[in-house]
């Protein structure tokens, strides 16, 4: 009976290796730098930011982040966790671009509102009504007192 179990186990392994039996789907979700959504490479160690998937640069050792099955029909071919849908259904951004302080969707839906669910401005940001549409409701503190109006109220030049 031990020999029969050994032969059966060897047959299953051989079938999986040859692709005769379906393999369990691999979960590629991981948390990249700054706790942002990432893609876990097949080596199960390297975690790349979502926005580095399908960017025509192989960041994983075996290039799995650039494979046709993943990148063939963007964004539909991507796993849902890598995609953030903007309020305008025609637009999408990578999940790690949500709440990054930059208006990636063009309508600020990736930075403000219930879909984005972003935290208030952090310590490196100044909260105001910005003039420049690159930002939505916070501007980087490095832009404070730089002689250029970024907030409608000029608070980035006089208060920040």
N, C-alpha and C positions, 0 to 999 in steps of 0.2 A: 504494500500500500504506500510506503514511503517513496518507492521508485515511481509509482504511478503519479503521485503528487508532484514529484520532481519533474517528470516528463510533461505534465500538464502545465506547470509553471513556466517551463522552458518554451512550450508552444505558445503560451499567451505573450511572453516577452518577445518572441520572434514575430508574432502577428502584429504587435504594436510597432516594432521596429520597421517592419515591412509596410506598415500602413494599412493592414487588413482590418484592424479594429480601430475604432475612433479613439483618439486621445481626449482626455479631459481638457476643456478649454483653459488656456493659461490666462490668469489674471495679471494684467500689466499695470494696474493702478499702484501708484506710490506717491509719497509726499516728497517733493523736491525741495530745493533751498527756500527759505522763508515760509515753509509749510505750504507751498503752492502745489497744485495738482501736477503730477508728473506721470511719466511712462517708464515702466520698469523693463529694462532690457532682458533678454533671455538668460543672461548670466546670473540673474536674480540679485545683482549687487548694484549695478549702475542704474540710477534714477535720473532721467533727464526731464527738464521742464516741458510741459505740454506743447508750448510754442516751438520747440525744437523737433517735433515730430512732423514729418513730411515737409521739411524745409530744404530738401535736396542736399543735405549734408548728413552723412552717416555718423550718428553720435553713439550708436551701439556697435559693439565689436563686430557682430555679424550683419549689421545693416538692417535689422528688423524694423527700425523706426522709419525706414524709407521704402518698405516693400509695397508692391502694387496693390495687394489685398487691403492694405491699410490706407494707402494714399490715392487709390484709383478714382474715387468719386467723392472728393471733399465737399462738404463735411460729412456726408452720409456714410462713408466707409470708415469713419473714425468711431471708436467707442464713445458713447454718450458722455462719459466723465471727462473727456478731453475738450468738449465743445461747450461754449456758452452762447446761447441764442439771444441776440439783441432784440429790443422791443419791435424793431422793424424786421419782419420774418425773412426779408431778403438778405440780412446780414448776420454774421456770426463771428466770434473770435475764439481763440484758444482759452481754455478755462483758467490758465495762469495769468491771463490779461484782465480778468475780472478783478476789480478792487485794487488795481495797481496805481491808481492816481491819474492815469492817462485816459482820455476819451477815445478809446479804441473803436467803439460802435458808431461814433459820429453824432449820437444823440444823448450821450451820457448814460444810457441804460445799463452799461457795464460798471458804472460807478455809483449811481444813485438809484433809489427806488426799490421796490419789493423784490424784483427779479434778481438784482445784484446782491442784496442783503449785505452790504459792506459796513464795516465798523466806521465810526466817526474818524475824522482826520487824526492821524497819529502825531507824536511829538515832533516829527520831522516835517510836518505840514502846517500851513496856516489856513484856517477856515474862513471863507469869504465868498462873494459872488464874483467870480473871475471874469475878466474882459476877454482874455484869450481863450478860445474854445478848445484848446489842447487839454485844458483842465476843466473839471466840472464844478466841484464845490470846495476844493482844497488846492492850494498851490504850495510847491516845495518852499520851505523856509529859506533855502539858499537864494531864492528870488526876492526875499524881503530886503527893502532899502537898497535896491540896485538901481534906482533912478528910473525905472520903467513901471508904469501902472499895469498891474495884473488883476487887481480887484476893482470893481465898479466904485467902491467907496474909498479907494486909495489907501485902505487900511494896511496893505502890504508895504506901503512906504512910510506911514506915520505911526502906526501902532505896533505892528509885528516886531 
